Amino acid sequence: MQKLYNIGAMKKNYDYLIVGAGLFGAVAAHELNKRGYKVLVVEKRNNIAGNIYTEEIEGIQVHKYGPHIFHTSKKEIWDYVNQFAKFNDFINMPLAYYKGKYYNMPFNMNTFHQIFGVDKPEEAKACIEKEIKAANIKEPKNLEEKAISMVGTTIYEMLIKGYTQKQWGRPCNELPPFIITRLPVRYEYNNNYFNDIYQGVPIGGYTKWIANMLKGIEVRLGIDYLEHKDELNALADEIIYTGEIDKFFDYKLGALEWRSLRFEEEIIDKPDYQGNAVVNYTEYEVPYTRIAEHQYFEPGQKHHKTVITKEYSKTWTLGDEAYYPLNNEKNSVLYLKYQELAKQNPHIHFGGRLGTYSYYNMDVVVEKALQLVESLLN
């Protein structure tokens, strides 16, 4: 994969131009190339793999844009991704840290024992149901009410409120309730965060995994598509665009809103730092939301040094990396208007989380990329 310095020097014609060498673009490129179509991938960064990019530091695969764990319950998706790398047996069991103590995540019997001192599921349910009844929330109107209606006031105040306000940059009673519906709650001793059947991290890192998808495909790095749109569009019959949909249209209807992230990476001169892959810091007064210790995404490995990343949520402004869409009513309406604009460009196909203004788990990204290719070819 090489940088492209002179776009005008390219005289070849391609069936498909794919903008973005992240997971969606790589899956689409692989499938089209496999079917005999000539594909060109351009990427504005100097590396492939988008936000799942990993880089080896001190012998450890470091998740440069925050921790990513692949998980799915669909065997066909699991079998598909395992074509490109062998996955390890990592199980996501994050911890929450609140006022000097650790608590198990997701909320399960270990958490309820730590907080309420209960041992049995019926005891935990009784504690939580008592708090839910006292709150008397019939129809949750915001995230705070939704969370309390699920786990009561104690867990909400300790483990949800501060973290969520840091993550989204606004009080929980100003956030929509649907944000919290992904939160697992279990009345069993089970620290596995995901309910999915299949789970793991590709051995050798996500960058290698994506590189294997892109084998035999022309990839040009360091190219900002939007700065050379006309020249690049002229090279291919069809374009798959995985960048921000509003940016594609030069924000002519206004900018969609996101939350962004900032990362502080540190090499620690000792074998371990926190003893777990991810620890969430749920107090609002702690400025970062979580710390990832990357060696723990590789079960069984031992290192003389360790690498950690502190993750900070921040307000997004134009030019920042976009991570989490703010799917409130205002932005949802604006996105629909951009969708209508997109329909006027039938040879340009928008995909991925940026192109569709959506937050997706990786398995959904893979599935949607496969679906897009099928729709293009049928």
C-alpha positions in Angstrom: 0.0 0.0 0.0 1.5 3.3 -1.0 0.8 7.0 -0.9 -0.5 8.6 -4.0 1.1 11.9 -4.7 -0.1 12.6 -8.3 -3.7 11.7 -8.8 -3.6 12.9 -12.4 -1.0 10.3 -13.2 -3.6 7.5 -12.8 -5.0 6.6 -16.2 -6.6 3.3 -15.2 -10.4 2.9 -15.0 -12.0 1.0 -12.2 -15.4 -0.5 -11.6 -15.6 0.7 -8.0 -13.9 3.5 -6.1 -14.1 2.9 -2.4 -13.5 5.8 -0.1 -12.2 4.7 3.3 -10.1 1.7 4.2 -11.9 0.9 7.4 -13.9 -2.2 8.1 -16.9 -1.4 5.9 -14.7 -0.3 3.0 -12.4 -3.4 3.3 -15.3 -5.9 3.4 -16.9 -4.2 0.3 -13.6 -4.1 -1.5 -12.8 -7.7 -0.8 -16.2 -8.9 -2.0 -16.2 -6.9 -5.2 -12.6 -7.9 -6.0 -13.5 -11.6 -5.3 -16.2 -11.3 -7.9 -13.8 -10.0 -10.5 -14.5 -6.2 -10.3 -11.6 -3.8 -10.5 -11.4 -1.8 -7.3 -9.5 1.2 -6.0 -9.5 2.1 -2.3 -8.4 5.6 -1.2 -7.9 6.5 2.4 -7.1 9.9 3.8 -5.1 8.5 6.8 -1.7 7.1 6.3 -2.9 3.7 7.5 -5.6 1.2 6.8 -8.2 -0.1 9.3 -9.9 3.1 10.3 -10.8 3.4 14.0 -10.0 -0.3 14.6 -6.4 0.4 13.7 -3.9 -1.4 15.9 -0.1 -0.8 16.2 2.5 -3.0 17.8 4.2 -1.2 20.7 6.5 -3.1 23.1 5.3 -6.3 21.5 1.7 -5.4 22.3 -1.1 -4.8 19.8 -2.3 -1.3 20.9 -5.9 -0.3 19.9 -5.1 3.3 18.9 -8.7 4.5 18.7 -10.1 2.8 21.8 -10.7 -0.9 22.6 -12.5 -3.0 20.1 -13.8 -6.5 20.7 -15.5 -8.4 17.9 -18.7 -10.2 19.0 -21.7 -11.7 17.2 -24.3 -14.4 17.6 -24.5 -15.0 13.8 -22.4 -17.9 12.8 -22.2 -16.8 9.2 -20.7 -13.5 10.2 -18.2 -15.2 12.6 -17.2 -17.7 9.9 -16.8 -14.8 7.5 -14.4 -12.7 9.6 -12.4 -15.8 10.6 -11.3 -16.2 6.9 -8.9 -13.3 7.4 -7.4 -14.1 10.9 -7.6 -16.5 13.7 -9.4 -14.9 16.7 -8.3 -15.4 20.3 -10.6 -16.3 23.2 -10.7 -12.9 24.8 -13.8 -12.3 26.9 -14.8 -8.7 27.7 -15.2 -8.3 31.4 -14.7 -4.6 32.2 -14.6 -3.2 35.7 -16.1 0.0 37.1 -14.1 2.1 39.6 -16.1 4.3 41.9 -14.7 6.1 45.0 -11.8 3.7 45.6 -13.6 0.5 44.9 -14.0 -1.8 41.9 -17.3 -3.2 40.7 -18.1 -5.9 38.1 -19.6 -5.0 34.8 -22.1 -5.6 33.3 -24.4 -5.4 36.3 -24.7 -9.0 37.6 -24.9 -10.9 40.8 -21.2 -10.0 41.6 -22.1 -6.3 41.3 -25.2 -6.7 43.4 -23.3 -8.5 46.1 -20.6 -5.8 46.1 -23.2 -3.0 46.4 -26.1 -4.5 48.4 -24.4 -7.4 50.1 -26.9 -9.9 48.7 -26.1 -13.4 47.6 -29.1 -14.7 45.7 -31.0 -13.5 42.6 -34.3 -13.0 44.5 -32.5 -10.8 47.1 -30.9 -8.7 44.4 -34.2 -8.3 42.5 -36.0 -7.3 45.8 -33.4 -4.5 46.4 -33.7 -3.2 42.9 -37.4 -3.5 42.6 -37.9 -1.6 45.9 -35.9 1.3 44.4 -37.7 1.1 41.1 -41.1 1.2 42.9 -40.0 4.1 45.0 -39.0 6.1 41.9 -42.5 5.5 40.4 -41.4 6.1 36.8 -44.2 5.0 34.5 -42.8 6.1 31.1 -39.2 7.1 31.1 -38.7 10.5 29.3 -34.9 10.6 29.4 -31.8 8.5 30.1 -31.9 9.1 33.8 -35.4 7.9 34.2 -34.8 4.9 31.9 -31.7 3.9 33.9 -33.5 4.2 37.3 -36.4 2.2 35.9 -34.0 -0.6 35.0 -31.5 -0.8 37.9 -32.8 1.6 40.6 -31.3 4.7 42.1 -28.2 3.3 43.9 -26.6 1.7 40.8 -27.6 4.6 38.7 -25.9 7.2 41.0 -22.8 5.1 41.5 -22.0 3.5 38.1 -24.1 5.2 35.4 -24.7 8.9 36.1 -21.1 10.3 36.2 -19.8 8.1 33.4 -22.7 8.9 31.1 -22.5 12.6 31.7 -18.8 12.6 30.8 -19.4 10.4 27.8 -22.1 12.6 26.3 -21.2 16.0 27.7 -24.6 16.8 29.2 -26.8 15.8 32.2 -28.5 12.4 32.0 -31.9 14.0 32.2 -31.2 15.8 29.0 -30.3 12.6 27.1 -32.8 10.4 25.2 -33.7 7.1 27.0 -32.8 4.8 24.1 -29.0 5.3 24.7 -29.2 3.1 27.9 -31.1 0.2 26.4 -27.9 -1.5 25.4 -26.9 -1.9 29.1 -26.9 -5.6 30.1 -28.4 -6.5 33.5 -28.1 -10.1 34.8 -29.3 -11.9 37.9 -26.5 -14.4 37.7 -22.8 -14.5 38.5 -21.6 -13.8 34.9 -19.1 -11.0 34.2 -19.1 -11.5 30.4 -20.2 -8.1 29.1 -21.7 -9.5 25.8 -24.5 -11.9 25.4 -23.3 -13.0 22.0 -22.2 -16.6 21.3 -18.9 -15.6 19.5 -16.3 -13.2 20.8 -12.6 -12.4 20.4 -9.9 -10.2 19.0 -7.9 -11.2 15.9 -4.5 -12.6 16.7 -1.9 -10.2 15.3 -4.2 -7.2 15.6 -7.0 -5.6 13.6 -4.6 -3.9 11.1 -3.3 -7.3 10.0 -6.9 -8.6 9.8 -7.9 -5.7 7.5 -4.7 -6.0 5.4 -5.7 -9.6 4.7 -9.1 -8.5 3.4 -7.4 -6.0 1.1 -4.9 -8.4 -0.4 -4.6 -8.0 -4.1 -6.5 -4.7 -4.1 -5.0 -1.3 -5.0 -5.0 0.9 -1.9 -3.8 4.5 -1.9 -3.1 6.1 1.4 -2.9 9.8 2.4 -5.5 10.8 -0.1 -8.4 13.1 1.0 -11.1 12.1 -1.4 -13.1 15.3 -0.9 -10.1 17.4 -2.0 -9.9 15.5 -5.3 -13.5 14.4 -5.7 -13.9 15.2 -9.4 -10.6 13.5 -10.5 -11.3 10.4 -8.4 -14.9 10.1 -9.4 -13.8 10.1 -13.1 -11.8 6.9 -12.4 -14.7 4.7 -11.6 -18.2 3.9 -12.6 -19.5 3.5 -9.0 -18.4 5.0 -5.7 -18.8 3.6 -2.2 -18.3 6.4 0.3 -17.7 5.7 4.0 -17.0 9.2 5.2 -19.4 11.7 6.9 -22.4 12.1 4.7 -22.8 15.8 5.6 -19.2 16.5 4.8 -19.6 14.9 1.4 -22.2 17.6 0.7 -20.0 20.3 2.2 -22.5 20.7 5.1 -24.9 22.5 2.8 -27.8 21.7 5.1 -25.9 22.1 8.3 -23.5 19.8 10.3 -24.6 16.6 12.0 -23.5 16.5 15.6 -21.2 13.9 17.1 -19.2 13.2 20.3 -15.5 13.0 19.8 -12.7 11.3 21.8 -9.2 12.2 22.9 -6.6 9.5 23.8 -3.6 9.6 26.1 -1.3 6.7 25.6 1.5 5.7 28.0 4.1 3.0 28.2 4.5 1.8 31.8 7.8 0.3 32.8 6.4 -2.7 34.7 4.6 -5.9 33.7 1.1 -4.7 34.4 -0.9 -1.6 35.5 -4.5 -2.4 36.3 -4.8 -6.2 35.8 -7.7 -5.9 33.4 -8.3 -4.9 29.8 -10.8 -2.1 30.6 -11.7 -0.1 33.7 -14.5 2.5 33.6 -14.1 5.5 35.9 -17.7 6.3 36.8 -17.1 9.4 39.0 -17.8 12.6 37.1 -14.8 14.3 38.9 -12.4 11.9 37.2 -11.8 13.5 33.8 -11.3 10.3 31.7 -14.1 7.8 31.1 -11.9 4.6 31.0 -8.4 3.2 30.9 -7.6 0.3 28.5 -4.5 -1.9 29.2 -3.8 -3.4 25.8 -1.9 -6.5 26.8 -5.0 -8.0 28.3 -6.7 -8.2 24.9 -4.2 -10.9 24.2 -4.9 -13.7 26.8 -1.9 -15.6 28.1 0.9 -13.2 26.9 3.5 -11.8 29.3 5.4 -8.6 28.8 8.1 -6.6 30.6 6.3 -3.4 29.9 2.7 -2.5 29.5 0.8 0.1 27.4 -2.3 1.9 28.7 -4.6 4.4 27.1 -6.8 6.9 29.0 -9.9 7.9 27.0 -11.6 11.3 27.3 -14.9 12.2 25.7 -15.0 15.6 24.2 -17.3 18.0 22.4 -17.0 17.5 18.6 -16.3 20.5 16.4 -15.7 20.6 12.6 -12.5 18.9 11.8 -12.5 16.6 14.8 -12.8 12.8 14.4 -16.5 11.8 14.7 -17.1 8.8 17.0 -20.7 8.7 18.4 -23.7 10.3 16.6 -26.0 12.4 18.7 -29.2 10.8 17.5 -31.6 13.3 18.9 -34.7 14.5 16.9 -32.8 17.5 15.4 -30.0 15.4 14.0 -32.3 12.6 12.9 -34.4 15.1 10.8 -31.2 16.6 9.3 -29.8 13.1 8.4 -33.1 12.3 6.6 -32.6 15.4 4.5 -29.1 14.3 3.6 -30.4 10.9 2.6 -32.7 12.7 0.2 -29.7 14.5 -1.3 -27.9 11.2 -1.6 -30.7 9.7 -3.7 -29.9 12.3 -6.3 -26.5 10.7 -6.7 -27.4 7.1 -7.8 -23.8 6.1 -8.5 -22.6 7.1 -5.1 -23.4 4.7 -2.2 -23.1 5.7 1.4 -22.0 3.2 4.0 -20.5 2.7 7.4 -21.2 4.6 10.6 -20.1 7.9 9.2 -21.9 7.5 5.9 -25.2 6.5 7.6 -24.9 8.6 10.8 -25.2 5.5 13.0 -23.4 3.7 15.7 -22.7 0.1 14.7 -21.0 -2.8 16.4 -18.4 -4.4 14.1 -20.5 -7.4 13.2 -23.2 -5.1 12.0 -20.7 -3.2 9.9 -19.6 -6.4 8.2 -23.2 -7.5 7.6 -24.2 -4.2 6.1 -21.2 -4.1 3.8 -22.1 -7.5 2.6 -25.7 -6.4 2.1 -24.6 -3.4 0.1 -22.5 -5.4 -2.3 -25.3 -7.9 -2.8 -27.7 -5.0 -3.6 -25.3 -3.5 -6.0 -24.8 -6.7 -7.9 -28.4 -7.9 -8.0 
